[in-house]
Amino acid sequence: MQWHTLITFSKMKESLFSLRRFIKLIFIGLLLLMLVAIVRNSVYISQGNQQIQTKQLQTLTKLLISQAALSASDFLVTEDQEKLRYLANQLARDTLVSDATVYDNSGVKIASSTNAKTVRESLGMDTPLGSEGIGKQQLVEPIFSQDAIIGYVRITFEKGRVTAFSDHHYRNSDRAMFLMIMMSFLSGVLLTLVLRRK
């Protein structure tokens, strides 16, 4: 009778051990799944931030060049080169703008900001690997008068300056997410060790 009781107790102990081991395996698996989910979400958020930044940049530059084309329309109709040159210099004073140039409808340059570069120079076509054009973005907008194209305005943007603030914010955000991932992982490891000791 006593021997039978010992066998039964031993089987119950083995059963409990197996159950505990199974629960631990499930717990570890869940921790790994949560870690993978956190990493995937952080990557998704980072990519989303980059897409938002790109859209903001497009909206800002498009708005600025559209306003410039609208302002240049009257001056181009009256062929007032002095005011066109003043407008180009005003645009170039903006910290986001490198230079601005106004052309007629044949592509002939009429006015430009001081020290304005040609398209080839701005894009770095004549430098090794286009190094001169790194960090710059050029936009060309037609100038209309009574629904007819009478010219074009070209603006070179300093892309790095446009995105400087958001880049700093997103870098800090990425660091914070990485720190949270590491803290989550360490918390899971410590919790596993505590449960294992118990």
C-alpha positions, 0 to 999 in steps of 0.5 A, a space after each residue: 500500500 505504501 509502495 503504491 502511494 509512493 508511485 502515485 506521488 511520483 507520477 503526480 510530481 512528474 506530471 506537475 514538473 511536465 506541466 510547469 515546464 510546458 507553461 515555462 516554454 509557452 511563457 518564453 515563446 510569448 516573450 519571443 513573440 512580443 519581442 518580435 512584434 515590438 521590433 516589427 512595430 518600431 521598424 514600421 513606425 520608423 518607416 512611417 516617419 520617413 514617409 511623413 517627412 517626405 510628404 511634408 518636404 514635398 508639400 513645403 517645397 511645392 507651396 514655396 515654388 507655386 507662390 514664387 511662380 505666382 509672384 513672378 507672373 506680373 513681372 514677367 508680363 511687364 518684362 520687369 527684370 529688376 523686380 524679377 531679380 529682386 524676387 529671385 534674391 528674396 527667395 534665395 534669402 530663405 535658409 531653405 533655398 540655395 538659389 532661384 532663377 527665372 526663365 522665359 517660355 523658351 528657356 532663356 534665363 531672364 533673372 537669377 539670384 546672386 551667385 545662382 548656379 546653372 542646372 548642371 552645377 546645382 545637380 553636380 553633373 560635372 563633379 565626381 559622383 555628383 557630390 556637388 548635388 548631394 542634399 539638394 533638390 531642384 523644382 521647376 514650376 511653369 509661370 502662367 498668364 491667362 492660362 498660357 505658359 510665359 516662363 518658368 521659375 527654378 528653385 534649388 532647395 537645401 534638402 538637408 536644411 528642410 529636413 534638419 528639425 524632423 531628422 533630429 526628432 526622428 533620430 531621438 524617436 528611434 533611439 527611444 524605441 530602441 531603448 524600450 526594446 532593450 528594456 522589454 527584452 531585459 525585463 522578460 529575461 529577468 522575469 524568466 529568471 525569477 520564475 525559474 528560481 521559484 
